[in-house]
Amino acid sequence: MTDPLCKIDDIMFLRFELKNLDGQKEYLSHFGMFPAHETDSAIYYRGTGSQPYCYVAHKGEDNRYIGAAFTVGSEE
């Protein structure tokens, strides 16, 4: 097995494209998440940790997962 390129420490945020942001806001509130920021075309939600947000959804034509951002221990 080859060595990994880097070791992930944590997930910074998950990113989605959704048709209905209002429905998603209600869904996230049921899981104890809090609104961190909102625009006409995007919502940012946070949990109880110290990160400013951990979930991002942009209004779009499809319901789909876009990607994730991670933190790593070092640049080495």
Contact map, one row per residue, 1 for C-alpha under 8 A:
1110000000000000000000000000000000000000000000000000000000000000000000000000
1111000000000000000000000000000000000000000000000000000000000000000000000000
1111100000000000000000000000000000000000000000000000000000000000000000000000
0111111000000000000000000000000000000000000000000000000000000000000000000000
0011111000000000000000000000000000000000000000000000000000000000000000000000
0001111100000000000000000000000000000000000000000000000000000000000000010001
0001111110000000000000000000000000000000000000000000000000000000000000011000
0000011111100000000000000000000000000000000000000000000000000000000001111000
0000001111100000000000000000000000000000000000000000000000000000000001111000
0000000111110000000000000000000000000000000000000000000000000000000001110000
0000000111111100000000000000000000000000000000000000010000000000000111100000
0000000001111100000000000000000000000000000000000010110000000000000111100000
0000000000111110000000000000000000000000000000000000111100000000000111000000
0000000000111111000000000000000000000000000000000000011100000000011110000000
0000000000001111100000000000000000000000000000000000001111000000111100000000
0000000000000111110000000000000000000000000000000000000111000011111000000000
0000000000000011111000000000000000000000000000000000000011111111110000000000
0000000000000001111110000000000000000000000000000000000011111111000000000000
0000000000000000111110000000000000000000000000000000000000111110000000000000
0000000000000000011111110000000000000000000000000000000000100000000000000000
0000000000000000011111111000000000000000011000000000000011100000000000000000
0000000000000000000111111100000000000000000000000000000000000000000000000000
0000000000000000000111111110000000000000000000000000000000000000000000000000
0000000000000000000111111111000000000000000000000000000000000000000000000000
0000000000000000000011111111100000000000001000000000000000000000000000000000
0000000000000000000001111111110000000000000000000000000000000000000000000000
0000000000000000000000111111111000000000000000000000000000000000000000000000
0000000000000000000000011111111111000000000010000000000000000000000000000000
0000000000000000000000001111111111000000000000000000000000000000000000000000
0000000000000000000000000111111110000000000000000000000000000000000000000000
0000000000000000000000000011111110000000000000000000000000000000000000000000
0000000000000000000000000001111111000000000000100000000000000000000000000000
0000000000000000000000000001111111100000000011110000000000000000000000000000
0000000000000000000000000001100111110000000011100000000000000000000000000000
0000000000000000000000000000000011111100001111000000000000000000000000000000
0000000000000000000000000000000001111100001111000001100000000000000000000000
0000000000000000000000000000000000111110001110000000000000000000000000000000
0000000000000000000000000000000000111111111100000000000000000000000000000000
0000000000000000000000000000000000001111111000000000000000000000000000000000
0000000000000000000000000000000000000111110000000000000000000000000000000000
0000000000000000000000000000000000000111111000000000000001100000000000000000
0000000000000000000010000000000000000111111100000000000111100000000000000000
0000000000000000000010001000000000111110111110000000000111000000000000000000
0000000000000000000000000000000000111100011111000000111110000000000000000000
0000000000000000000000000001000011111000001111100000111100000000000000000000
0000000000000000000000000000000011110000000111111011111000000000000000000000
0000000000000000000000000000000111000000000011111010110000000000000000000000
0000000000000000000000000000000010000000000001111100000000000000000000000000
0000000000000000000000000000000000000000000001111110000000000000000000000000
0000000000000000000000000000000000000000000000011111000000000000000000000000
0000000000010000000000000000000000000000000001101111110000000000000000000000
0000000000000000000000000000000000010000000001000111110000000000000000000000
0000000000011000000000000000000000010000000111100011111100000000000000000000
0000000000111100000000000000000000000000000111100011111100000000000000000000
0000000000001110000000000000000000000000000111000000111110000000000000000000
0000000000001111000000000000000000000000011110000000111111000000000000000000
0000000000000011110010000000000000000000011100000000001111100000000000000000
0000000000000011110010000000000000000000111000000000000111110000000000000000
0000000000000000111110000000000000000000110000000000000011111000000000000000
0000000000000000111000000000000000000000000000000000000001111110000000000000
0000000000000000111000000000000000000000000000000000000000111110000000000000
0000000000000000111000000000000000000000000000000000000000011111000000000000
0000000000000001111000000000000000000000000000000000000000011111100000000000
0000000000000001110000000000000000000000000000000000000000000111110000000000
0000000000000011100000000000000000000000000000000000000000000011111000000000
0000000000000111100000000000000000000000000000000000000000000001111100000000
0000000000000111000000000000000000000000000000000000000000000000111110000000
0000000000111110000000000000000000000000000000000000000000000000011111000000
0000000000111100000000000000000000000000000000000000000000000000001111100000
0000000111111000000000000000000000000000000000000000000000000000000111110000
0000000111110000000000000000000000000000000000000000000000000000000011111000
0000011111000000000000000000000000000000000000000000000000000000000001111110
0000001110000000000000000000000000000000000000000000000000000000000000111110
0000000000000000000000000000000000000000000000000000000000000000000000011111
0000000000000000000000000000000000000000000000000000000000000000000000011111
0000010000000000000000000000000000000000000000000000000000000000000000000111
